[in-house]
Amino acid sequence: MMRLNKYLSSAGVCSRREADRLVESGKVTVDGIRAVPGMQVEEGQIVRVGRRVIQGRQEKIVLAVNKPAGIVCTEDMRVRNNIIRFLKYPVRVTYAGRLDKDSEGLLLMTNDGELINRIMRARHGHEKEYKVTVDKSVTDEFLRQMSEGVRITDKEKGLDAVTRPCRADRIGKYTFSIVLTQGLNRQIRRMCESLGYQVIKLVRVRVMNIRLGSLKSGNYRKLTEQELKELYEQAEAGEIAGVNSAFESRGTGLLSGR
């Protein structure tokens, strides 16, 4: 037996949270009967999302993709130049962490919904590394401010936050590298703008242990067995660390009377 949302996630349909939304919207049936939140399914039952029959657990596929600028990270097929149509991969895969339309570089795509969840949870602190080209000379003061945290705001999106401390290093006169452990909307661009800089080019070169390397723009490759092993180990370690951190926070709150 398996919870329906986990079954859909394991089959690469979507995340567990998205699966719950599909169930609540009435789009999921089990043996022809409308599914309900929290229900269990077992081997042999026929699960459908709309008219599509969902098979059980599929082979785990994880791809490293070099996304070109101009390609949009969305599953909405009405959007021109969306990443799903661009990739044309024969098995349904989706992205684990967006890159905005103007950015390029490493994008992980997979049919493993659990892996996506683990990578995307900000509290796990998974590293993502970028190479950034800006319109002015990269100064020591600029790097110091970037690394210590920058206040970024966007009233329209309700964004007002100070970014986490990070690592920022000079590469050249107009280029620097930055390693983030969070993924706020257009974070690097907003950080630079707050300090009076404009991003000319932004390339993601690493996600956790996976590096872009020499992969050409627009191409993709399957991860090696060693890369997959390390990726799943890091994702699982982040999950455990996140649970422990949440438990400690609750314990602190209880002790302090909060």
N, C-alpha and C positions, 0 to 999 in steps of 0.2 A: 504493500500500500504506500501511496505517496500523496502528499497534498497537491491539489490541482495547480496552484501557482508555481510550485517547485517543478512539477511535471512540465509545464509550459516553458519555464525558464531553462530547464535541462535540455529540452528539445530545441533550444535556440530561437524560440518564438519571440521572447521579450524578457524583460526583467520580472522579478516576482511582483513588484509594485505595479508594473504595467499590466501584468496578468490579472491582478485583483481588479483593476479598472475594467478590463475586458469582461471579466465575469460579472461585475456589477452592472455593466451596460447591457447584459443579456446576449452577448455575441458568442458565448461559449456553451456548447452542449456536450453532455456525456451520455452515450447510448441514446441519442435523440432527445434527451430531456435537458431543459435549461439548467445550467450549472448554478450553484449557489456558493457564496464566499466560504472558504474554509473546508470545502468538501474534499474527500479522499478519492483517488482513483487507483485501480489495480490493473495488472497486466491483462490484456484481452479486451478491455473496454475501449470504445471508439470515442475519441475526443476530437471535437471540431471547433475551429474558430471561423465563424461564418460558414462557408461551404468547404473550407480546407480541412482535410483530415490531418491531424497532428500525429506523427509517428513518435515512438519513444526516444530514448536517449540516442543522439547522433554522435558520430565521430567528432571529437573536439578539433575544431579548425581555428588556428590563430595565424593571422597574416600581418606582416609588416608592409605597410603601404607608404610610398612617397607621394603625398598629396600635392598636386600643383596648386599654385595660387589661382583663385577663380572657381575652384570646385567647392561646393557647399556641403557641409556635414548635416544632412537631414535625410530622413526616410520618406519624406513627402515627395512622391513621384511627380507631383505637379510642379515642383521647383526645378527650373532648368539647371543643368550642370550639377545635379545632386550626386553624392559620392556613390550611391548604390548603382545608379545607371552608368556612371563613369567606370566603375570597377568591372561590372558585368561578370561577377564571380558566379559559377554554377550552383553553389550552395548559398542559402541565405545567411549573410554575415552582416554585422553592424559594428559601429565604431565604439571603442572604449575610451571616451574622452574626445571632445570636439577640438578641431582647429578652425578658427574663423575663416571666412571666405578669402581674405587677403593674405593669410598666412600659409605656409607650406611646410613640408617635411613629414616626419614620422607620425603615422596614424596606425594604431593597432585595431584590427577588425577581426571579429570572432563570432561564432555561433554559440558561445558559452555565456549564457546570461549571468551565471554566478560569478565568473571571472570579471565581467563588466562591472557588476555591483562592487566587488572588492577593490577594483582599481579606482572606481569613481568616488568612493567614500572619502571625503576630505580628511576625516580624522585619522585615516591610516597613514597619512604623510608620505605617500609614494612620490619619488622624485621624477621630475620632468625637466629636461635640459634644453635650452634654446640658444641659438646664435642670432644676435640682433644687430642690425645696421641702422644707425641713426643719422640725423642731419647735421649734427654738431660734434665737435671733439669730445671724446669720452674722458672726463676728468676724474681725479681721485675723489673729489667731493660728490660727484654724481654717483659713482660706484658705492661710496659709503652710504649715501641716502637710500639708494636702491636696496642695498643689503640689510639695512636696519629696519626698513619698512616705510611705506609711503601711503598717505591718505588719498584714497581715490573715491570720487563721488559721481553719481549720475541720478539726478532727481527723477527723470522719467522712468528709470528702472528701479528706483528705490534703493540705490546702492550708495552706501556711506561706510567705508571700512578702512582700517589700516592693515596693509598687507603683512603677512608673516615675515619675520627675518629670513633671509635667503643668502645664497652665495652668488656674488657677481664679480666677474674678472674681466680685465681688458684683454682683447685679442689684437686690436689694431687701433688706429687713430679714431675711426668711426664705428668700430665693432666691439662688442662685448658678449660674454656668455653669461647666462643666468640660470640657476637651478631653483625651481619652485617646488613646493610641497602642497600647493593649493591651486585651484583653478577658477578664479573669479572671471566673470565675463570680460574678455579683451583686457586681461589684467596687465600684461607687459606694456601694451600700448597706452593704457590709462596711467600706469606708473610713470612712463616716460613723459607723457603730456603734462602730468602734475609738476614735473621738474623742468619744463620748458623745452623738451625734446620731442621730435617727431620720428616715428619708426618708418624707415624706408623699406626694410626687408626683415622678415621674421621667419626663422626656420627652426622647427623642433628637431633636435638631433638625437634625443634619447628619451625613452620612457622606461623607468626602472632599470632593468638590466639589458633592455633591447636598444640597440644603436642603429641609426640610419645607415651609417657606413657609406659604401659606394653605390647603394641602390639608386638608380636613376629616377628622375622625376617622372611620375605617371606609372611606374612599375611597382610590382609587389612580389613578395616571396613568402613561403611558409617558414615559420620559425624552425630552427633545428631542435632536436630532442633535448640537447643541453640547455638551450635558451628556454624551452618550454618548462623544463624541470625547475630551473632557477626562478622563472616568472611565477609559477604556481606556488613555489616555496615562499617567495617574497609576499605574494598576495595573501597567502594563508597566515604568514607571520603578522602582516598588517591587520588582519581580521582579529587575531588573538590579542594583539596590542590594543586595538580599538575597544574591544570588549573589556579588557582589564582596566583601561583608562576610564571608561564609563562607570565601571563598578567602583573604582576608587573615588570618582567624583561624587557618586551617590552616597558612598560611605562618609566622605568629608561633610556633605550636606547634612546627613543625619546627625553626625557628631556635633556640628556647629548649630544645629537647630534650624537650619534653613529649609 
